[in-house]
Amino acid sequence: MTVDGADRVDRADDVTASSVRAIASDELAEWLGVVRTAMLGSPLDHDTVEEYRRTGFEVDRCLAAVGADGRLCGAAHAFGCELTVPGGAVAAAGVTHVGVLPTHRRQGHLTRLMRAQLDDVAHRAEPVAVLIAAEYPIYGRYGYGPATEACGITLDATALAAALNGGWHEPPTGSVELVDTEAFLPAVTDVYEQQRRRTPGHITWRQYDVDSVAGVRPSTDGANNRAASRVVWRDDAGRIQGVAVYSVRSQWDANRPRGELRANPLVAATDEAERELVRYLASVDWISTVSIGLRPIDDPLPLWLYDGRVATLGDRSDHVWARILDVPAALSARRYATDGHLVIDVNDPLGYANGRFALDAGTDGATCTPTTAQADLVVPVAALGAAYLGGLSWARLAAAGWVDEARSGAVATAAAMFSTPRAPWCGHTF
Ligand SMILES: CC(C)(COP(=O)(O)OP(=O)(O)OC[C@H]1O[C@@H](n2cnc3c(N)ncnc32)[C@H](O)[C@@H]1OP(=O)(O)O)[C@@H](O)C(=O)NCCC(=O)NCCS
């Protein structure tokens, strides 16, 4: 089936085959123009558009909504990736570049795009779709649930330097080196791969993402790392285990330095690398405030310090949203904290994940199959997506009324099974 094929129309009364279609290769510039306009960005020049192609942007997965005048008015993209889940990984669609022109909003274009895209994701047998929602209310109606959270960390570098032992419990280890883009590219690629494998919620990077982070090209949201500083951290054996990109804003008050340093991302293969990169960032002269974006909500950073309050965690918010399309494939791809058996009734108004499934799961793996047995839990598919990575506990979802407990004790069982040692997290946008 193609994205504008007949079976999609069969499943959505309000979708017409002509309203959403895949773009032709020579429409990429126009399509990106729609995305940039919707996201209040400036137009991209010819070279930047060509960079998209060069870095493996999957043009055949660019969907466009077409207005009554035949011109493109909406956009949605997905790329194939692997999503790290507790104890494993699952094939996923990374959804991005979604936007509708301000002149065409609230006419159902996004709904048509999402339906066509989900049909295509199902057709490609990607059990899960993930995205980062610009605004909270947009994607729940399409079956996405908030699966990971992130926060920002602000560090008072002046107070840290004045604290006992320079503020840190552990003495410094390894070494930091400022590097150019050429040296940074292989380092960030390698370290990110290690970080994403050890952290549920991360996805595989495309060359497109690596280039954005390294500053070879601007990222989707217009951020440009080209002028930023890049550092690598080597452990005592000389292996690169961490990298960071940062920019500084120099400021002086009453002839004293009050500069601000912003790091994003900070990527690390180990906790030690993470700690040492933060130590470095906080040690840069003339800097009194260090901000690090998109950190995990259970970041150990405050615990590394004598005075943990020198670090402030803020801007906590939903980050990656997950949409399960194939329940057996998704639930059997992860491992669980405790052994258990659950029958989960999934309600998916769009039809992809509907059904009742028996989950037999434990620390070594899981099986998940359709069943006619009595349900223990009844959930909308968006709630299942929220619980999938262990980010939102079943108990919290039940307290919010997102889950019906059909058998007493099932919520507690599910909460224990799906829980993870650390909060799932994704350290970047896509
Ligand atoms: C968000 C956006 C894509 C919505 O597109 P759209 O074509 O207007 O959406 P639709 O007309 O298909 O709306 C579908 C439903 O979602 C609701 N909705 C859409 N955007 C919403 C928003 N930002 N907040 C709350 N509800 C929203 C609509 O009211 C509608 O509800 P209804 O079915 O109950 O009437 C578009 O407004 C846009 O491009 N915004 C700026 C860029 C952006 O946020 N992109 C998403 C990046 S993740």
The ligand as an SDF file (V2000), in Angstrom:
LIG
                    3D

 48 50  0  0  0  0  0  0  0  0999 V2000
   -0.4900   22.0760   15.2800 C   0  0  0  0  0  0  0  0  0  0  0  0
   -0.9150   22.0900   13.8180 C   0  0  0  0  0  0  0  0  0  0  0  0
   -0.0150   21.1230   13.0360 C   0  0  0  0  0  0  0  0  0  0  0  0
   -2.3740   21.6660   13.7260 C   0  0  0  0  0  0  0  0  0  0  0  0
   -2.7320   21.5300   12.3640 O   0  0  0  0  0  0  0  0  0  0  0  0
   -4.2820   21.7060   11.9060 P   0  0  0  0  0  0  0  0  0  0  0  0
   -4.3500   21.3260   10.4840 O   0  0  0  0  0  0  0  0  0  0  0  0
   -4.7580   23.0370   12.3080 O   0  0  0  0  0  0  0  0  0  0  0  0
   -4.9900   20.6060   12.8060 O   0  0  0  0  0  0  0  0  0  0  0  0
   -6.4470   19.9940   12.5220 P   0  0  0  0  0  0  0  0  0  0  0  0
   -7.3070   21.0020   11.8420 O   0  0  0  0  0  0  0  0  0  0  0  0
   -6.2930   18.6770   11.8390 O   0  0  0  0  0  0  0  0  0  0  0  0
   -6.9230   19.7920   14.0170 O   0  0  0  0  0  0  0  0  0  0  0  0
   -7.3080   18.5560   14.5390 C   0  0  0  0  0  0  0  0  0  0  0  0
   -7.8000   18.7650   15.9420 C   0  0  0  0  0  0  0  0  0  0  0  0
   -6.6930   19.0960   16.7910 O   0  0  0  0  0  0  0  0  0  0  0  0
   -6.9600   20.3220   17.4560 C   0  0  0  0  0  0  0  0  0  0  0  0
   -5.6920   21.0350   17.5280 N   0  0  0  0  0  0  0  0  0  0  0  0
   -4.8230   21.2280   16.5230 C   0  0  0  0  0  0  0  0  0  0  0  0
   -3.7690   21.9350   16.9490 N   0  0  0  0  0  0  0  0  0  0  0  0
   -3.9740   22.1800   18.2490 C   0  0  0  0  0  0  0  0  0  0  0  0
   -3.2260   22.8720   19.2280 C   0  0  0  0  0  0  0  0  0  0  0  0
   -2.0530   23.4570   18.9350 N   0  0  0  0  0  0  0  0  0  0  0  0
   -3.7310   22.9360   20.4730 N   0  0  0  0  0  0  0  0  0  0  0  0
   -4.9140   22.3560   20.7620 C   0  0  0  0  0  0  0  0  0  0  0  0
   -5.6560   21.6800   19.8660 N   0  0  0  0  0  0  0  0  0  0  0  0
   -5.1890   21.6070   18.6180 C   0  0  0  0  0  0  0  0  0  0  0  0
   -7.9590   21.0370   16.5900 C   0  0  0  0  0  0  0  0  0  0  0  0
   -8.7110   21.9780   17.3150 O   0  0  0  0  0  0  0  0  0  0  0  0
   -8.8040   19.8980   16.1060 C   0  0  0  0  0  0  0  0  0  0  0  0
   -9.7000   19.5130   17.1320 O   0  0  0  0  0  0  0  0  0  0  0  0
  -11.1670   18.9570   16.7820 P   0  0  0  0  0  0  0  0  0  0  0  0
  -10.9500   17.7400   15.9240 O   0  0  0  0  0  0  0  0  0  0  0  0
  -11.7400   18.6350   18.1290 O   0  0  0  0  0  0  0  0  0  0  0  0
  -11.8450   20.0460   16.0610 O   0  0  0  0  0  0  0  0  0  0  0  0
   -0.7620   23.5010   13.1930 C   0  0  0  0  0  0  0  0  0  0  0  0
   -1.5790   24.4020   13.8970 O   0  0  0  0  0  0  0  0  0  0  0  0
    0.6640   23.9990   13.1860 C   0  0  0  0  0  0  0  0  0  0  0  0
    1.3680   23.7900   12.2140 O   0  0  0  0  0  0  0  0  0  0  0  0
    1.0910   24.6850   14.2790 N   0  0  0  0  0  0  0  0  0  0  0  0
    2.4360   25.2570   14.3530 C   0  0  0  0  0  0  0  0  0  0  0  0
    3.5570   24.2270   14.1980 C   0  0  0  0  0  0  0  0  0  0  0  0
    3.3850   23.0480   15.1230 C   0  0  0  0  0  0  0  0  0  0  0  0
    3.0280   23.1670   16.2800 O   0  0  0  0  0  0  0  0  0  0  0  0
    3.7030   21.8650   14.5940 N   0  0  0  0  0  0  0  0  0  0  0  0
    3.6970   20.6260   15.3490 C   0  0  0  0  0  0  0  0  0  0  0  0
    5.1010   20.3030   15.6680 C   0  0  0  0  0  0  0  0  0  0  0  0
    5.2150   18.9190   16.7460 S   0  0  0  0  0  0  0  0  0  0  0  0
  1  2  1  0
  2  3  1  0
  2  4  1  0
  2 36  1  0
  4  5  1  0
  5  6  1  0
  6  7  2  0
  6  8  1  0
  6  9  1  0
  9 10  1  0
 10 11  2  0
 10 12  1  0
 10 13  1  0
 13 14  1  0
 14 15  1  0
 15 16  1  0
 15 30  1  0
 16 17  1  0
 17 18  1  0
 17 28  1  0
 18 19  1  0
 18 27  1  0
 19 20  2  0
 20 21  1  0
 21 22  1  0
 21 27  2  0
 22 23  1  0
 22 24  2  0
 24 25  1  0
 25 26  2  0
 26 27  1  0
 28 29  1  0
 28 30  1  0
 30 31  1  0
 31 32  1  0
 32 33  2  0
 32 34  1  0
 32 35  1  0
 36 37  1  0
 36 38  1  0
 38 39  2  0
 38 40  1  0
 40 41  1  0
 41 42  1  0
 42 43  1  0
 43 44  2  0
 43 45  1  0
 45 46  1  0
 46 47  1  0
 47 48  1  0
M  END
$$$$
